[in-house]
Amino acid sequence: MTERQTLSYLQQRFELARIQPQTRFGQNFLIDLNLVQLIVKTAELGPRDVVLEVGTGMGSMTSLMARQAGHVVTIEIDRNLAALARYEFEKFDNVTLLEQDALKSKNKLHPTVIETVQQAVQSIPGGRLKLVANLPYNVATPILSNLLDIEPWPVRMVATIQREMAERIVAQPRSKDYSALSIWMQAQCRSDIVRLMPPSVFWPRPKVESAIIDIRPQKVLRDRLQDREQFHQLIRGIFIHRRKFLRSALHSAVQEHLSKSDVDDLLATMELDATARAEQLSPGQMIELSELVRQKRLQ
């Protein structure tokens, strides 16, 4: 129950179980009940929804979501914590707890997670996937990025993440926070920062500020990407050299397939200044550039 998600309750349960929050798992428990409820409210859960929660914690938010969603698939890597969490939602028959890592590797979700989510969605008529989670900082980027590569595609992702990461996701071209992550997310989603969160609303307190972000994937945007893998590789490759001139950064990213002359042709076609920087290009321009690269490689 969410009323249990208080500092005193958490500390008491941990003391009785003789365990401590694990820094290596990025454990920072949200102890502001209003914020727990805000996260769930923002997700607008209903009986058609299958919720993926990465970081079960004590299971308080899990229980709240189980009352509203069709099914909740929650993942907890810490087996000691998973044992405590089961107590919180043991009366719900629509919760699946996976005691494992959500990731197979840095850039790949664990197959068991994908299969479990797929089965849950298929079991509900008109089922759809939503991510709702207080994400551990150390896995937030790969979780959000890689969820856009699976089927079923999520229709909503509401999560607490590091403020710096949230600001990168919504950053505009030419700003200091604009990055490959900005382009990858904005090319496929509409995103808003719902609320900034000080360290004091967590236990233990993190050293950085956090934010609740509301990400709404848009198929109409996704369909513009003819080759998603190439697009992802291209923007990552270009932003590795973000301080280089665009001509040099682009050539470094595609040199295995295209010549410098090819790069010059691409820039001329788009009427882009060869001495511009990657951070000056909008997501739309990056999509167009990626498509031209794809076509050039096919010639």
Backbone as CSV, one residue per row, in Angstrom:
resi,resn,N_x,N_y,N_z,CA_x,CA_y,CA_z,C_x,C_y,C_z
1,MET,0.844,-1.198,0.000,0.000,0.000,0.000,0.874,1.241,0.000
2,THR,0.449,2.291,-0.708,1.284,3.475,-0.824,1.486,4.161,0.502
3,GLU,0.539,3.993,1.462,0.722,4.661,2.742,1.921,4.102,3.506
4,ARG,2.417,2.947,3.066,3.579,2.360,3.725,4.889,2.950,3.206
5,GLN,4.829,3.623,2.073,6.052,4.123,1.461,6.495,5.406,2.162
6,THR,6.871,5.289,3.419,7.381,6.411,4.194,8.773,6.062,4.673
7,LEU,9.520,7.077,5.049,10.891,6.850,5.494,10.941,5.923,6.705
8,SER,10.099,6.182,7.691,10.133,5.369,8.908,9.767,3.919,8.624
9,TYR,8.784,3.712,7.754,8.379,2.344,7.427,9.500,1.610,6.695
10,LEU,10.102,2.270,5.721,11.183,1.641,4.968,12.353,1.285,5.873
11,GLN,12.745,2.215,6.706,13.874,1.961,7.598,13.577,0.810,8.552
12,GLN,12.340,0.745,9.032,11.958,-0.341,9.935,12.022,-1.693,9.225
13,ARG,11.482,-1.763,8.008,11.504,-3.024,7.259,12.922,-3.460,6.938
14,PHE,13.766,-2.503,6.576,15.151,-2.836,6.263,15.884,-3.334,7.505
15,GLU,15.617,-2.696,8.624,16.281,-3.097,9.866,15.863,-4.505,10.282
16,LEU,14.578,-4.796,10.182,14.091,-6.124,10.545,14.663,-7.201,9.626
17,ALA,14.829,-6.855,8.351,15.369,-7.813,7.383,16.894,-7.847,7.387
18,ARG,17.489,-6.929,8.143,18.952,-6.833,8.254,19.600,-6.633,6.885
19,ILE,19.036,-5.706,6.142,19.610,-5.351,4.847,19.752,-3.841,4.765
20,GLN,20.518,-3.385,3.767,20.748,-1.966,3.534,20.500,-1.658,2.058
21,PRO,20.116,-0.413,1.732,20.009,-0.033,0.321,21.332,-0.270,-0.401
22,GLN,21.245,-0.817,-1.595,22.431,-1.177,-2.357,22.763,-0.100,-3.395
23,THR,23.870,0.584,-3.167,24.304,1.627,-4.100,24.566,1.057,-5.485
24,ARG,25.108,-0.154,-5.546,25.464,-0.747,-6.843,24.238,-1.009,-7.711
25,PHE,23.070,-1.089,-7.083,21.833,-1.264,-7.835,21.094,0.057,-8.038
26,GLY,21.699,1.150,-7.614,21.077,2.459,-7.786,19.798,2.616,-6.993
27,GLN,19.768,2.068,-5.778,18.544,2.090,-4.976,18.367,3.408,-4.233
28,ASN,17.387,4.171,-4.679,16.950,5.395,-4.001,15.428,5.341,-3.970
29,PHE,14.863,5.152,-2.796,13.427,4.921,-2.661,12.671,6.238,-2.520
30,LEU,11.621,6.376,-3.301,10.799,7.583,-3.267,9.918,7.551,-2.021
31,ILE,10.082,8.547,-1.145,9.363,8.547,0.136,8.301,9.643,0.222
32,ASP,8.086,10.364,-0.856,7.025,11.368,-0.913,5.799,10.717,-1.555
33,LEU,4.780,10.448,-0.755,3.607,9.727,-1.245,2.877,10.480,-2.345
34,ASN,2.875,11.800,-2.271,2.211,12.603,-3.299,2.875,12.415,-4.657
35,LEU,4.196,12.276,-4.655,4.915,12.086,-5.910,4.699,10.680,-6.463
36,VAL,4.616,9.695,-5.591,4.283,8.336,-6.032,2.942,8.351,-6.762
37,GLN,1.978,9.016,-6.160,0.643,9.092,-6.756,0.643,9.916,-8.040
38,LEU,1.475,10.953,-8.102,1.559,11.777,-9.310,2.102,10.970,-10.481
39,ILE,3.099,10.150,-10.228,3.673,9.311,-11.285,2.600,8.404,-11.875
40,VAL,1.867,7.737,-11.000,0.833,6.802,-11.453,-0.308,7.547,-12.146
41,LYS,-0.698,8.680,-11.600,-1.774,9.470,-12.210,-1.383,9.935,-13.608
42,THR,-0.133,10.363,-13.773,0.337,10.841,-15.074,0.247,9.751,-16.133
43,ALA,0.463,8.501,-15.723,0.447,7.381,-16.673,-0.948,7.043,-17.173
44,GLU,-1.988,7.534,-16.500,-3.377,7.313,-16.920,-3.653,5.827,-17.196
45,LEU,-3.487,5.026,-16.173,-3.620,3.578,-16.319,-5.078,3.140,-16.407
46,GLY,-5.286,2.049,-17.146,-6.611,1.470,-17.284,-6.508,-0.031,-17.453
47,PRO,-7.628,-0.731,-17.541,-7.629,-2.197,-17.595,-6.967,-2.800,-18.829
48,ARG,-6.770,-2.011,-19.879,-6.085,-2.520,-21.077,-4.567,-2.457,-20.941
49,ASP,-4.086,-1.780,-19.919,-2.660,-1.484,-19.830,-1.858,-2.579,-19.138
50,VAL,-0.749,-2.930,-19.768,0.279,-3.751,-19.135,1.403,-2.805,-18.754
51,VAL,1.705,-2.752,-17.473,2.730,-1.839,-16.978,4.040,-2.590,-16.800
52,LEU,5.110,-2.023,-17.323,6.453,-2.513,-17.035,7.069,-1.575,-16.010
53,GLU,7.447,-2.133,-14.868,8.102,-1.360,-13.816,9.499,-1.925,-13.617
54,VAL,10.504,-1.105,-13.817,11.890,-1.519,-13.597,12.347,-0.911,-12.284
55,GLY,12.601,-1.760,-11.308,12.926,-1.305,-9.967,11.689,-1.389,-9.086
56,THR,11.378,-2.585,-8.629,10.177,-2.804,-7.817,10.241,-2.063,-6.494
57,GLY,11.459,-1.974,-5.952,11.598,-1.370,-4.632,10.850,-2.182,-3.606
58,MET,10.096,-1.518,-2.752,9.309,-2.203,-1.731,7.932,-2.622,-2.244
59,GLY,7.626,-2.311,-3.482,6.370,-2.751,-4.062,5.184,-1.848,-3.811
60,SER,5.412,-0.697,-3.216,4.293,0.196,-2.902,3.648,0.760,-4.163
61,MET,4.474,1.260,-5.090,3.911,1.790,-6.329,3.354,0.648,-7.176
62,THR,3.981,-0.517,-7.092,3.484,-1.696,-7.799,2.042,-1.991,-7.403
63,SER,1.782,-1.973,-6.102,0.436,-2.260,-5.594,-0.576,-1.226,-6.069
64,LEU,-0.167,0.028,-6.053,-1.054,1.095,-6.507,-1.411,0.905,-7.974
65,MET,-0.425,0.534,-8.784,-0.672,0.340,-10.214,-1.504,-0.907,-10.476
66,ALA,-1.310,-1.942,-9.660,-2.060,-3.190,-9.843,-3.555,-2.976,-9.663
67,ARG,-3.931,-1.978,-8.883,-5.344,-1.667,-8.676,-5.980,-1.031,-9.914
68,GLN,-5.153,-0.478,-10.791,-5.678,0.278,-11.924,-5.414,-0.376,-13.275
69,ALA,-4.294,-1.077,-13.404,-3.877,-1.638,-14.689,-4.376,-3.070,-14.862
70,GLY,-4.323,-3.539,-16.109,-4.684,-4.922,-16.370,-3.662,-5.884,-15.819
71,HIS,-2.385,-5.529,-15.955,-1.306,-6.388,-15.462,-0.073,-5.527,-15.207
72,VAL,0.717,-5.928,-14.235,1.974,-5.246,-13.934,3.102,-6.268,-13.981
73,VAL,4.092,-5.998,-14.820,5.320,-6.794,-14.848,6.390,-5.951,-14.182
74,THR,6.846,-6.380,-13.029,7.803,-5.585,-12.262,9.107,-6.351,-12.100
75,ILE,10.212,-5.641,-12.195,11.533,-6.264,-12.218,12.372,-5.751,-11.064
76,GLU,12.944,-6.676,-10.317,13.810,-6.310,-9.199,15.048,-7.201,-9.208
77,ILE,16.204,-6.588,-9.349,17.452,-7.332,-9.420,17.946,-7.788,-8.051
78,ASP,17.535,-7.083,-7.007,17.958,-7.385,-5.639,17.000,-8.420,-5.036
79,ARG,17.462,-9.641,-4.861,16.584,-10.720,-4.397,16.096,-10.501,-2.968
80,ASN,16.922,-9.898,-2.131,16.483,-9.600,-0.766,15.317,-8.612,-0.777
81,LEU,15.439,-7.613,-1.636,14.382,-6.608,-1.742,13.129,-7.202,-2.381
82,ALA,13.324,-8.079,-3.351,12.180,-8.719,-4.008,11.346,-9.508,-3.007
83,ALA,12.018,-10.148,-2.066,11.305,-10.924,-1.044,10.424,-10.018,-0.185
84,LEU,10.931,-8.830,0.145,10.133,-7.876,0.918,8.981,-7.322,0.080
85,ALA,9.253,-7.088,-1.198,8.232,-6.497,-2.071,7.031,-7.423,-2.248
86,ARG,7.275,-8.721,-2.296,6.175,-9.672,-2.487,5.097,-9.505,-1.419
87,TYR,5.514,-9.137,-0.234,4.569,-8.941,0.866,3.586,-7.824,0.554
88,GLU,4.051,-6.813,-0.165,3.215,-5.648,-0.454,2.104,-5.958,-1.453
89,PHE,2.385,-6.828,-2.416,1.369,-7.064,-3.454,0.955,-8.531,-3.559
90,GLU,1.100,-9.286,-2.478,0.792,-10.710,-2.522,-0.682,-10.999,-2.808
91,LYS,-1.564,-10.056,-2.508,-2.996,-10.300,-2.725,-3.432,-10.044,-4.168
92,PHE,-2.536,-9.505,-4.995,-2.886,-9.214,-6.385,-2.491,-10.387,-7.283
93,ASP,-3.406,-10.797,-8.154,-3.092,-11.885,-9.086,-2.702,-11.362,-10.464
94,ASN,-2.591,-10.051,-10.589,-2.220,-9.458,-11.875,-0.829,-8.819,-11.824
95,VAL,0.028,-9.337,-10.951,1.403,-8.849,-10.839,2.370,-9.996,-11.101
96,THR,3.315,-9.773,-12.004,4.391,-10.728,-12.261,5.703,-10.095,-11.831
97,LEU,6.391,-10.727,-10.903,7.674,-10.219,-10.412,8.803,-11.042,-11.006
98,LEU,9.704,-10.376,-11.712,10.898,-11.018,-12.259,12.095,-10.603,-11.419
99,GLU,12.758,-11.568,-10.813,13.926,-11.282,-9.983,15.176,-11.405,-10.847
100,GLN,15.499,-10.334,-11.550,16.615,-10.369,-12.490,16.953,-8.961,-12.951
101,ASP,17.991,-8.872,-13.771,18.365,-7.615,-14.412,17.414,-7.370,-15.580
102,ALA,17.025,-6.129,-15.779,16.152,-5.794,-16.910,16.909,-5.804,-18.232
103,LEU,18.233,-5.707,-18.158,19.060,-5.621,-19.356,19.878,-6.889,-19.570
104,LYS,19.964,-7.320,-20.817,20.864,-8.408,-21.191,22.270,-7.871,-21.363
105,SER,22.349,-6.677,-21.935,23.608,-5.955,-22.102,23.277,-4.477,-22.056
106,LYS,24.282,-3.637,-22.206,24.062,-2.197,-22.107,23.042,-1.701,-23.118
107,ASN,23.021,-2.308,-24.281,22.150,-1.820,-25.345,21.067,-2.821,-25.746
108,LYS,20.677,-3.683,-24.792,19.676,-4.687,-25.133,18.880,-5.097,-23.909
109,LEU,17.559,-5.053,-24.018,16.702,-5.531,-22.944,16.810,-7.047,-22.835
110,HIS,16.615,-7.565,-21.631,16.710,-9.007,-21.431,15.547,-9.698,-22.152
111,PRO,15.828,-10.775,-22.896,14.766,-11.471,-23.632,13.605,-11.924,-22.747
112,THR,13.900,-12.325,-21.514,12.831,-12.758,-20.609,11.862,-11.618,-20.318
113,VAL,12.401,-10.417,-20.181,11.560,-9.245,-19.934,10.644,-8.996,-21.129
114,ILE,11.224,-9.031,-22.317,10.439,-8.789,-23.531,9.355,-9.848,-23.693
115,GLU,9.717,-11.108,-23.508,8.755,-12.205,-23.668,7.616,-12.103,-22.654
116,THR,7.954,-11.771,-21.413,6.934,-11.674,-20.371,5.959,-10.543,-20.666
117,VAL,6.497,-9.419,-21.117,5.651,-8.277,-21.468,4.762,-8.615,-22.662
118,GLN,5.342,-9.246,-23.665,4.572,-9.610,-24.855,3.411,-10.539,-24.503
119,GLN,3.681,-11.528,-23.669,2.634,-12.474,-23.270,1.519,-11.770,-22.502
120,ALA,1.913,-10.841,-21.635,0.913,-10.111,-20.848,0.034,-9.248,-21.746
121,VAL,0.648,-8.569,-22.706,-0.117,-7.717,-23.628,-1.067,-8.561,-24.474
122,GLN,-0.578,-9.704,-24.948,-1.403,-10.571,-25.788,-2.576,-11.182,-25.026
123,SER,-2.446,-11.280,-23.709,-3.500,-11.896,-22.898,-4.672,-10.954,-22.625
124,ILE,-4.499,-9.672,-22.957,-5.539,-8.669,-22.710,-6.066,-8.149,-24.046
125,PRO,-7.361,-8.254,-24.304,-7.913,-7.707,-25.555,-7.583,-6.215,-25.686
126,GLY,-6.945,-5.871,-26.795,-6.556,-4.474,-26.993,-5.448,-4.040,-26.065
127,GLY,-4.678,-5.004,-25.565,-3.616,-4.704,-24.600,-2.567,-3.754,-25.150
128,ARG,-2.016,-2.945,-24.271,-0.982,-1.993,-24.672,0.034,-1.866,-23.540
129,LEU,1.250,-1.491,-23.908,2.359,-1.445,-22.954,2.649,-0.024,-22.490
130,LYS,2.856,0.120,-21.183,3.314,1.383,-20.611,4.455,1.100,-19.629
131,LEU,5.460,1.943,-19.659,6.509,1.907,-18.642,6.152,2.927,-17.572
132,VAL,6.121,2.487,-16.329,5.912,3.398,-15.208,6.887,2.961,-14.130
133,ALA,7.844,3.822,-13.787,8.899,3.357,-12.892,9.683,4.498,-12.263
134,ASN,10.210,4.201,-11.094,11.238,5.025,-10.477,12.553,4.383,-10.896
135,LEU,13.067,4.795,-12.040,14.195,4.098,-12.663,15.509,4.340,-11.927
136,PRO,16.275,3.288,-11.682,17.638,3.484,-11.180,18.427,4.319,-12.186
137,TYR,19.177,5.284,-11.697,19.893,6.190,-12.599,20.795,5.448,-13.579
138,ASN,21.415,4.359,-13.107,22.434,3.704,-13.933,21.859,2.905,-15.101
139,VAL,20.545,2.708,-15.143,19.958,1.983,-16.276,18.892,2.796,-17.006
140,ALA,18.672,4.024,-16.593,17.574,4.816,-17.156,17.721,5.028,-18.662
141,THR,18.901,5.431,-19.106,19.093,5.697,-20.537,18.881,4.454,-21.388
142,PRO,19.543,3.325,-21.094,19.305,2.143,-21.936,17.880,1.612,-21.863
143,ILE,17.228,1.733,-20.709,15.845,1.257,-20.608,14.939,2.071,-21.527
144,LEU,14.986,3.390,-21.412,14.116,4.241,-22.228,14.443,4.111,-23.713
145,SER,15.722,4.095,-24.051,16.126,4.012,-25.458,15.730,2.679,-26.077
146,ASN,15.994,1.585,-25.358,15.769,0.259,-25.922,14.301,-0.145,-25.958
147,LEU,13.481,0.460,-25.111,12.052,0.165,-25.183,11.447,0.630,-26.507
148,LEU,12.102,1.579,-27.155,11.620,2.054,-28.453,12.009,1.112,-29.584
149,ASP,12.721,0.038,-29.240,13.148,-0.932,-30.245,12.403,-2.258,-30.153
150,ILE,11.417,-2.361,-29.264,10.735,-3.640,-29.098,9.284,-3.564,-29.569
151,GLU,8.707,-4.727,-29.730,7.268,-4.857,-29.965,6.698,-5.674,-28.820
152,PRO,5.575,-5.270,-28.254,4.784,-4.097,-28.624,5.471,-2.796,-28.237
153,TRP,5.272,-1.806,-29.081,5.845,-0.486,-28.819,5.098,0.149,-27.660
154,PRO,5.791,0.741,-26.694,5.088,1.377,-25.575,4.287,2.590,-26.036
155,VAL,3.132,2.785,-25.440,2.315,3.955,-25.773,2.571,5.096,-24.791
156,ARG,3.229,4.779,-23.675,3.522,5.810,-22.667,4.704,5.347,-21.830
157,MET,5.565,6.292,-21.458,6.658,6.005,-20.532,6.722,7.149,-19.528
158,VAL,6.389,6.851,-18.289,6.425,7.839,-17.216,7.425,7.340,-16.186
159,ALA,8.438,8.136,-15.919,9.502,7.646,-15.046,10.182,8.776,-14.298
160,THR,10.751,8.425,-13.165,11.656,9.346,-12.486,13.061,9.013,-12.950
161,ILE,13.764,10.033,-13.371,15.129,9.882,-13.855,15.949,11.065,-13.360
162,GLN,17.233,11.010,-13.597,18.099,12.122,-13.212,17.682,13.380,-13.988
163,ARG,17.661,14.507,-13.303,17.223,15.752,-13.942,18.047,16.051,-15.193
164,GLU,19.327,15.825,-15.120,20.205,16.095,-16.262,19.771,15.297,-17.483
165,MET,19.391,14.052,-17.274,18.943,13.218,-18.384,17.611,13.713,-18.935
166,ALA,16.698,14.085,-18.050,15.401,14.606,-18.485,15.583,15.850,-19.344
167,GLU,16.502,16.706,-18.938,16.742,17.933,-19.693,17.390,17.640,-21.039
168,ARG,18.171,16.567,-21.131,18.735,16.167,-22.420,17.636,15.660,-23.352
169,ILE,16.697,14.925,-22.810,15.625,14.369,-23.644,14.806,15.470,-24.310
170,VAL,14.538,16.551,-23.595,13.681,17.620,-24.139,14.486,18.790,-24.703
171,ALA,15.813,18.693,-24.707,16.668,19.807,-25.134,16.454,20.171,-26.603
172,GLN,16.630,21.444,-26.897,16.473,21.961,-28.252,17.838,22.116,-28.929
173,PRO,17.861,22.108,-30.273,19.122,22.302,-30.990,19.844,23.566,-30.539
174,ARG,21.161,23.498,-30.552,22.069,24.584,-30.190,22.201,24.777,-28.676
175,SER,21.495,23.993,-27.894,21.630,24.108,-26.437,22.695,23.140,-25.935
176,LYS,23.207,23.410,-24.737,24.294,22.587,-24.195,23.843,21.158,-23.888
177,ASP,22.547,20.957,-23.652,22.040,19.630,-23.300,21.636,18.800,-24.514
178,TYR,21.630,19.412,-25.691,21.208,18.716,-26.910,22.213,17.628,-27.251
179,SER,21.715,16.421,-27.516,22.601,15.272,-27.688,21.964,14.238,-28.607
180,ALA,22.686,13.128,-28.801,22.130,12.025,-29.585,20.856,11.495,-28.937
181,LEU,20.822,11.476,-27.597,19.618,11.031,-26.894,18.441,11.956,-27.195
182,SER,18.694,13.255,-27.241,17.639,14.222,-27.568,17.009,13.883,-28.917
183,ILE,17.854,13.647,-29.898,17.378,13.388,-31.254,16.654,12.047,-31.337
184,TRP,17.229,11.012,-30.730,16.624,9.682,-30.758,15.215,9.701,-30.163
185,MET,15.064,10.386,-29.041,13.761,10.430,-28.380,12.792,11.356,-29.119
186,GLN,13.259,12.531,-29.519,12.367,13.493,-30.169,11.959,13.061,-31.571
187,ALA,12.770,12.217,-32.193,12.424,11.717,-33.521,11.241,10.754,-33.470
188,GLN,10.922,10.263,-32.258,9.867,9.256,-32.134,8.811,9.572,-31.076
189,CYS,9.081,10.575,-30.237,8.217,10.809,-29.077,7.962,12.294,-28.837
190,ARG,6.902,12.557,-28.086,6.668,13.868,-27.486,6.935,13.712,-25.996
191,SER,7.711,14.590,-25.428,8.103,14.441,-24.024,7.964,15.749,-23.261
192,ASP,7.609,15.618,-21.988,7.503,16.774,-21.102,8.052,16.415,-19.728
193,ILE,8.712,17.382,-19.107,9.116,17.226,-17.714,7.922,17.617,-16.854
194,VAL,7.427,16.679,-16.068,6.226,16.897,-15.258,6.550,17.628,-13.969
195,ARG,7.635,17.216,-13.324,7.980,17.784,-12.017,9.464,17.560,-11.731
196,LEU,10.117,18.581,-11.198,11.479,18.416,-10.703,11.405,17.914,-9.267
197,MET,12.404,17.130,-8.862,12.364,16.480,-7.555,13.697,16.674,-6.832
198,PRO,13.678,17.246,-5.637,14.919,17.424,-4.878,15.383,16.104,-4.271
199,PRO,16.650,16.003,-3.894,17.158,14.769,-3.272,16.399,14.368,-2.014
200,SER,15.796,15.336,-1.326,15.145,15.068,-0.043,13.915,14.169,-0.138
201,VAL,13.393,13.932,-1.349,12.205,13.076,-1.468,12.585,11.611,-1.656
202,PHE,13.879,11.323,-1.568,14.364,9.951,-1.707,15.114,9.510,-0.451
203,TRP,15.144,8.197,-0.266,15.997,7.587,0.763,16.684,6.371,0.169
204,PRO,18.016,6.312,0.268,18.948,7.380,0.677,18.897,8.542,-0.320
205,ARG,19.346,9.692,0.128,19.323,10.864,-0.745,20.386,10.752,-1.833
206,PRO,19.991,10.899,-3.098,20.991,10.929,-4.171,21.744,12.257,-4.143
207,LYS,22.835,12.320,-4.868,23.641,13.538,-4.904,23.154,14.519,-5.967
208,VAL,22.174,14.105,-6.745,21.693,14.936,-7.855,20.181,15.106,-7.767
209,GLU,19.667,16.077,-8.513,18.223,16.270,-8.595,17.619,15.283,-9.591
210,SER,16.350,15.029,-9.423,15.638,14.103,-10.304,14.469,14.817,-10.968
211,ALA,13.791,14.102,-11.850,12.618,14.664,-12.525,11.677,13.544,-12.922
212,ILE,10.395,13.856,-12.937,9.406,12.949,-13.519,9.246,13.362,-14.971
213,ILE,9.436,12.426,-15.874,9.281,12.732,-17.295,8.142,11.906,-17.880
214,ASP,7.387,12.532,-18.753,6.249,11.898,-19.422,6.581,11.812,-20.907
215,ILE,6.807,10.594,-21.387,7.209,10.363,-22.773,6.080,9.646,-23.502
216,ARG,5.651,10.218,-24.626,4.539,9.661,-25.383,5.008,9.305,-26.800
217,PRO,5.393,8.052,-27.016,5.820,7.626,-28.353,4.724,7.855,-29.388
218,GLN,5.145,8.271,-30.577,4.202,8.610,-31.646,4.536,7.793,-32.901
219,LYS,3.643,6.907,-33.292,3.905,6.075,-34.464,4.047,6.913,-35.735
220,VAL,3.332,8.026,-35.810,3.431,8.875,-36.994,4.843,9.433,-37.133
221,LEU,5.532,9.626,-36.016,6.922,10.061,-36.063,7.837,8.882,-36.377
222,ARG,7.581,7.769,-35.721,8.416,6.584,-35.911,8.434,6.134,-37.363
223,ASP,7.302,6.242,-38.033,7.193,5.751,-39.401,8.055,6.538,-40.383
224,ARG,8.557,7.697,-39.969,9.448,8.470,-40.848,10.817,7.817,-40.966
225,LEU,11.154,6.941,-40.015,12.476,6.324,-39.994,12.473,5.062,-40.846
226,GLN,13.133,5.119,-41.990,13.183,3.968,-42.886,14.121,2.882,-42.372
227,ASP,15.162,3.290,-41.677,16.130,2.334,-41.120,16.504,2.827,-39.727
228,ARG,15.809,2.305,-38.729,15.982,2.799,-37.359,17.388,2.520,-36.823
229,GLU,17.905,1.349,-37.130,19.238,0.999,-36.630,20.296,1.925,-37.211
230,GLN,20.204,2.178,-38.511,21.169,3.089,-39.131,21.044,4.492,-38.542
231,PHE,19.800,4.937,-38.342,19.570,6.269,-37.775,20.212,6.380,-36.398
232,HIS,20.016,5.366,-35.570,20.585,5.374,-34.221,22.108,5.418,-34.278
233,GLN,22.684,4.592,-35.134,24.142,4.552,-35.269,24.683,5.870,-35.808
234,LEU,23.950,6.471,-36.738,24.409,7.721,-37.344,24.464,8.849,-36.323
235,ILE,23.383,9.034,-35.566,23.383,10.156,-34.620,24.391,9.930,-33.498
236,ARG,24.543,8.688,-33.077,25.553,8.411,-32.044,26.949,8.671,-32.591
237,GLY,27.179,8.242,-33.831,28.490,8.444,-34.434,28.825,9.911,-34.632
238,ILE,27.846,10.695,-35.047,28.071,12.125,-35.261,28.330,12.840,-33.943
239,PHE,27.565,12.498,-32.910,27.696,13.219,-31.644,28.914,12.801,-30.833
240,ILE,29.540,11.708,-31.199,30.841,11.394,-30.595,31.829,12.501,-30.948
241,HIS,31.613,13.104,-32.112,32.489,14.177,-32.607,31.705,15.489,-32.674
242,ARG,30.922,15.787,-31.660,30.003,16.922,-31.712,30.704,18.263,-31.860
243,ARG,31.960,18.375,-31.452,32.663,19.647,-31.561,33.356,19.814,-32.913
244,LYS,33.374,18.755,-33.707,33.955,18.864,-35.040,32.970,19.564,-35.976
245,PHE,33.511,20.076,-37.091,32.631,20.587,-38.127,31.768,19.436,-38.647
246,LEU,30.582,19.762,-39.134,29.628,18.746,-39.553,30.212,17.822,-40.621
247,ARG,30.942,18.382,-41.571,31.521,17.557,-42.641,32.425,16.483,-42.060
248,SER,33.280,16.875,-41.129,34.218,15.937,-40.525,33.506,14.923,-39.632
249,ALA,32.535,15.401,-38.837,31.808,14.506,-37.931,30.999,13.476,-38.714
250,LEU,30.358,13.925,-39.795,29.555,13.015,-40.605,30.437,11.989,-41.301
251,HIS,31.563,12.431,-41.827,32.462,11.490,-42.494,32.985,10.443,-41.514
252,SER,33.294,10.864,-40.299,33.768,9.913,-39.287,32.703,8.860,-38.987
253,ALA,31.437,9.275,-39.050,30.343,8.357,-38.720,30.020,7.379,-39.848
254,VAL,30.317,7.764,-41.100,29.901,6.923,-42.239,31.074,6.486,-43.108
255,GLN,32.301,6.688,-42.655,33.466,6.465,-43.512,33.611,5.018,-43.989
256,GLU,32.989,4.064,-43.295,33.069,2.674,-43.745,32.252,2.450,-45.012
257,HIS,31.331,3.349,-45.299,30.422,3.146,-46.425,30.469,4.257,-47.465
258,LEU,30.787,5.485,-47.034,30.746,6.618,-47.952,32.062,7.384,-47.953
259,SER,32.376,7.980,-49.087,33.600,8.766,-49.232,33.358,10.208,-48.803
260,LYS,34.434,10.979,-48.736,34.301,12.402,-48.417,33.505,13.121,-49.505
261,SER,33.683,12.675,-50.735,32.926,13.264,-51.838,31.425,12.993,-51.666
262,ASP,31.099,11.778,-51.213,29.697,11.440,-50.956,29.117,12.331,-49.859
263,VAL,29.912,12.553,-48.829,29.476,13.403,-47.715,29.218,14.822,-48.209
264,ASP,30.110,15.314,-49.056,29.924,16.662,-49.608,28.629,16.745,-50.418
265,ASP,28.330,15.681,-51.163,27.094,15.651,-51.952,25.861,15.700,-51.043
266,LEU,25.916,14.959,-49.940,24.787,14.926,-49.003,24.535,16.304,-48.406
267,LEU,25.605,16.942,-47.979,25.472,18.264,-47.367,24.958,19.284,-48.378
268,ALA,25.419,19.164,-49.611,24.961,20.085,-50.657,23.476,19.867,-50.953
269,THR,23.064,18.616,-50.990,21.657,18.296,-51.247,20.745,18.922,-50.198
270,MET,21.198,18.896,-48.949,20.394,19.453,-47.859,20.678,20.931,-47.612
271,GLU,21.601,21.483,-48.398,21.994,22.887,-48.245,22.469,23.177,-46.815
272,LEU,23.295,22.260,-46.308,23.855,22.410,-44.969,25.276,22.936,-45.049
273,ASP,25.618,23.806,-44.139,26.958,24.370,-44.056,27.918,23.306,-43.535
274,ALA,28.958,23.022,-44.292,29.925,22.000,-43.893,30.640,22.360,-42.603
275,THR,30.665,23.658,-42.261,31.346,24.084,-41.034,30.377,24.250,-39.858
276,ALA,29.138,23.803,-40.044,28.189,23.815,-38.919,28.570,22.711,-37.939
277,ARG,27.877,22.660,-36.818,28.095,21.605,-35.824,26.867,20.690,-35.797
278,ALA,27.079,19.464,-35.379,25.981,18.500,-35.307,24.853,19.000,-34.421
279,GLU,25.208,19.716,-33.358,24.207,20.175,-32.393,23.290,21.259,-32.958
280,GLN,23.575,21.723,-34.183,22.727,22.732,-34.814,21.597,22.105,-35.631
281,LEU,21.677,20.800,-35.883,20.681,20.132,-36.708,19.488,19.680,-35.869
282,SER,18.302,19.899,-36.392,17.081,19.471,-35.711,16.886,17.967,-35.895
283,PRO,16.024,17.341,-35.090,15.720,15.925,-35.310,15.220,15.657,-36.728
284,GLY,14.398,16.567,-37.266,13.904,16.395,-38.622,15.022,16.394,-39.650
285,GLN,16.000,17.277,-39.468,17.141,17.314,-40.385,17.988,16.053,-40.262
286,MET,18.117,15.534,-39.058,18.881,14.303,-38.856,18.181,13.120,-39.526
287,ILE,16.865,13.107,-39.476,16.114,12.045,-40.143,16.325,12.128,-41.650
288,GLU,16.248,13.332,-42.201,16.468,13.520,-43.637,17.881,13.117,-44.023
289,LEU,18.846,13.496,-43.203,20.239,13.148,-43.479,20.430,11.635,-43.452
290,SER,19.822,10.976,-42.487,19.931,9.522,-42.381,19.338,8.831,-43.603
291,GLU,18.221,9.350,-44.095,17.591,8.766,-45.272,18.468,8.954,-46.507
292,LEU,19.115,10.106,-46.634,20.028,10.333,-47.760,21.235,9.407,-47.680
293,VAL,21.733,9.183,-46.473,22.841,8.239,-46.285,22.401,6.841,-46.712
294,ARG,21.204,6.449,-46.309,20.683,5.122,-46.670,20.590,4.967,-48.184
295,GLN,20.048,5.992,-48.846,19.908,5.925,-50.297,21.270,5.897,-50.986
296,LYS,22.216,6.667,-50.459,23.559,6.718,-51.039,24.247,5.364,-50.935
297,ARG,24.024,4.688,-49.814,24.650,3.376,-49.621,24.077,2.333,-50.575
298,LEU,22.851,2.547,-51.031,22.207,1.585,-51.931,22.621,1.773,-53.388
299,GLN,23.248,2.909,-53.686,23.638,3.196,-55.072,24.819,2.332,-55.518
